[in-house]
Each structure stands twice: as C-alpha cells, then as structure tokens.
Amino acid sequence: MEIADFLLEVSPETGYDFLTRLEETISDLGKNPRIGSPQEANDPEIQGLRVWPVKSFRRYLIFYLIRLDTLDILRIVDSRRDFSLLFHTD
C-alpha cells in the first residue's frame, strides 16, 4: 500500500500507527458497514459506493462496497486528491 509505505519511510512510528488504525477502522466497518457516507457513482458496478475516514488519520478515506457477506475495499485515498475521477463520481 503506497500510503503506508510512504508513512513508514517518513516515520516508522507514524507508519505503524497508520496500519494499526487502518485495521481498527476496517474492523469497525465490518461490524457496521453502513456507517460510511454513500457516494454517487455513474458506474453501475460501483453503485452503493461508500466512504469512511481512517481513525486518527481522517485525511485518508476508505472507499468500499457492501456485498452480500463481505466488505469490498476498493481504494484508500488521500482526501486532498480529486477522487471523483477515480470512480467517475459526480
């Protein structure tokens, strides 16, 4: 994962903290997947796209879909990026 690699290179402590918080956030999403904010998507394959920030690293957003019995994480993106182009969202 590019974000974790970057953070580990800049500061190992921050990088490991990010990975821990990411795991916690994904676990929380697994328990309550509807906490993420719905996102508009033009692509029918990603209808139901949701987004939720990483704990303590709110600048990083997890984009995911709720499937029948799984959580499909599509991307983790820095919020400063124009993510509308990633998913063709409005």
C-alpha positions, 0 to 999 in steps of 0.5 A: 500500500503506497500510503503506508509505505510512504508513512513508514519511510517518513516515520516508522512510528507514524507508519505503524500507527497508520496500519494499526488504525487502518485495521481498527477502522476496517474492523469497525466497518465490518461490524457496521458497514453502513456507517460510511457516507454513500457516494454517487457513482455513474458506474453501475458496478460501483453503485452503493459506493461508500466512504469512511475516514481512517481513525486518527488519520481522517485525511485518508478515506476508505472507499468500499462496497457492501456485498452480500457477506463481505466488505469490498475495499476498493481504494484508500485515498488521500482526501486532498486528491480529486477522487471523483475521477477515480470512480467517475463520481459526480 
